[in-house]
Amino acid sequence: VQLQASGGGLVQAGGSLRLSCAASGRTLSSYSMGWFRQAPGKERDFVAAINSSGGSTNYADSVKGRFTISRDNVKNTVYLQMNSLKPEDTAVYYCTFYNYYSTYWGQGTQVTVSS
């Protein structure tokens, strides 16, 4: 299984980015999906998650109301729409697909928010 994340980049504060993470190698529609981020010198932190059906989502307090996670089970893809970006959102963003038995991680995509 490979997870390919994309959509990162450089954006000014207040701007938006949409991250995508596509899985290949097997169908992962029964897996929950999520996003984590890691800023320089810090631990990897939870950002958002969505269950297998897409009916339940969860967000870190720091991104609630600004970020939206969604998924397309046909495309085996998870998205993270990020609005009203702040400099403190700067980090490498990692996608993950997981269930009780397995966890898969993407390679990370850099998001840099300038003030």
N, C-alpha and C positions, 0 to 999 in steps of 0.2 A: 504494500500500500504506500502511495506517495501523496503528500499534500502539498499543493503549490499555492502559496500566498502571493497576492499581487495587490497593487493599488496604493501602496505607500508613496511618500514623496515629501516635498517641502511646501508648506502652506503658511500664510499669514494668520495670526490670531484672528478668530472670528470666522475663519473659512471652514470648508468642508472637504472631506475625503471619503471615499467608499472603498473599503477593503473587500477582497474576495479570496476565498480559499477553496480550491477544487480538489477533490479526492479522485485518485485513479487507482486501478488495480483490483478493486472490488466495490460492491455496492455497500454504502454505509448509511443507508436511509434509516436503519434501526438504531443508529447511534445518536447520542446527544452531541452537540457541537458547541464549541466555545472559543473565546478569544482571551488571551493573556497578554501582558506587556511587561517589558523589562527596560527600565531606564538605566543609564550608566551608573555603575556602582551600587545598584539596588537589586533587590530580589525580584523574581518574576511574580507579578500580581494578577489576580483575576480581574477581568473586565466585564465579560458578559457571557451568558450561556443560553442555549435554547434546547428544548427536549426534542425527541425524535419526530413528533408530530408537528412541531412548531407552535403548539398551543400554549406553551409555558416558557416564559423568559425570565432571566434574572440578571441584575446589573450591579456593579459596584456603585456605592453611593456617589463616588466622584464623577461618574459619567451619566447618572440617571437624568433623563430629560434631554440629554444631548446626543447620546448614541442609541442606535437601534440595531439589534441583531435580527437576522432573518435567514431563511434557508430555502433551498430549492432541491427537493429530494430527487427529482428527475435528473437534474444536472450534478447531483452529489456535491453541492456547493453551499458554503455558508458565507454570509455577507455581514459586514459591519459598517453601517452608515454613521459617520462621525460629523456632527455639526457643532457650530460654536466652539471650535477648537481653541485650546489654551496652550501656552508654552509648556505647562506642566503635563500635557498629554504627549510630549516628545518621548519616544521610546521605540524599541523594536517590538512589533506586534506579532504574536504567534497564534496560529489557529490550532485547534485540537479537536479530534473526534474521539469519543470515548464511550465505553459501556462498562458493565460490571467486570468484564474479562480482559478488555484490551484498551489501550490508549495510544493514539497516533498524534504526532506533532508535525506541523509544517516547519519550514526553514526560517520563517520570520521575514517581516518586511518593515523597513525603517519609516517611521513617521516623525517629521521634524516640523514643529510649529514655531515660527518666529514672532517675536513681539513687536 
